[in-house]
Amino acid sequence: MGAHTQKEELTLLISTLLDWYEGSEPTKLEYKGISYRGAYEKYFYFDTLSNPCNLKPLLIETKGWRVEQQNSAITQIYDKYLFATQKQALASKLISNIMPALRIVMDYIRHFKGLMQTYKSVSDNDTSQGERRVGFFVIEKRFINFFSKIEQHLDCEEKTYFSQLSYPVEVLPRTARFSSSRRFKLRLSEFKLPYNHSFFMIYYRFCFFYERINVLLEYFSPEVLLFAEGTSHYEEIAALVAARQGITTIRVQSGRAAVLHSGYYNMPYDVMLNWGEGFSARYKSVSPSNKHIVCGNPDLDERHAKQRVAGRKTLVVFTQPKNKGWIGVEDYNILINLVQHLLIYSDIHILVRMHPVDNDDAFIKIAKASKQVEIVNSPKFSLAAVLKRADCVISFASTTISESAAWGVIPVIYKLPKQPKLYPYPEDEGAALVVESIQDAVIRVQDIIDNPSSYNETRNKMKNFSEYYFDTKSGNAMDKVVSEIRSAADNKQ
């Protein structure tokens, strides 16, 4: 079974089981009048991807559902995960039993660490008294980098970053502040679950974070709270708390939703700013109640000013992290072997842009050994700066393949044997070329660079593709994003 199918099956199973449980025990998913249904859906999805045995609490609480069901495709999925938990090794069981408590301990450590830290604006142009108050919720460091581009254009606003984590001040934008923890009370008497319930440890963490983000939002009182990926349980709870306080929540698209998994269903945000009509239609299919607005992709605003480095034939290689649900070690090695092959048989300049969570150092070592290879990672190098230098790009199916097509840089997809097509399927629309071997990849890349006029038809299809999925015809995406944020904040004043 491919990773694509596995994710779709897991999404269906979790949704089905929570539908049944919510129907039989609705109040046990609640805290202070809000439902954690969406948070559980996201939590179980991502936790189970990392370890199938982590679905055990949900399987235990829905045994009644299994008893009621006749054998079917969905019960087979249930039985498969149940079998995995039953065959779990002793050491793995011990870790699974201890991990929930350790996670709670880590939550407290982060909280107390935050109480000891004071984050302020460190800019000479302090924006703490801005015209509008804008908050940014980030679950990972890479989203600080993502939002920093938008934050720079909000020059008249008070800007505050929120997170479930604590970050050293040096990673934060110099024109914004980070919300440190504040004291709060967590009363077990308000819990809807008994301590011996299978969900209790998860529920406790949800309530802990609810109270933590609640006091922070009350204190800093942003008029608008922005989210990037928006698919985690932390973001779900933060959005629900913000809604209760009357704060407008906006999700800014940062990826392509290759698989419509649990994280995308019934997203809780008031507004979703999408790249193009194609993506809006996709999100509406699983989150129809939001206000969907097409703004374009700000990373593409500079595409008309694209300038190549004279005399350099340049290929960009985009990596994917191995063992993260998409590709394995052998797959990753294909790109390494491709680059090494090109170093031997070609004079093409190679730019390697590693995925933000790709921690492998193989390409870094290659770049140190060869002046023909250069590492161009974010945030030091923007995507725009990289694609301005490119004649061609190659990767496994990724967001940057589609963005390259929108830039007018011909993308080549290296198709793995069991790799499914991934949304928005640029290869189906002729907006990307496909190769299935290192030899074919070398030949195709060299031909694109040596004979660019032979690919004019491909470029026309890339243009049509980018207009539908990235709204490239309209342009000025960043201005639109900033305008929507300011409009939402003004409506709260």
Protein Blocks (a to p, Z undefined) as FASTA:
>chain_A
ZZklmmmmmmmmmmmmmmmmmmmmmmlmggehiafklmmmmmmmmmmmmomklmmmmmmm
mmmmmmmpccdfklmmmmmmmmmmmmpcfklmmmmmmmmmmmmmmmmmmmmmmmmpccdd
fbfblcklcfbdcddddfbfklmmmmmmmmmmmmmbccddddfbdcdfklpcfkbccddd
ddddddfklpcbdfkbfklmmmmmmmmmmmmmmmmmmmnopabdcdfklpafklmmmmmm
mmmnopacddddfbeolaacfklgopabfbdcdfblmlmmmmmmmmmmbccddebjfklm
mmmmgccdehiacdddddddehiopacfklmmmmmmmmmmmmmmpcbdcdddddfklcbf
klmmmmmmpmkbccdddfkbcfklmmmmpcbdcddddfklmmmmmnopacdddddfklcc
ddehlmlnopaccdfbfklmmmmmmmmmmmmmlmmmmmmmmmmmmmmmnommngmmlmmm
mmmmmmmmmmmZZ
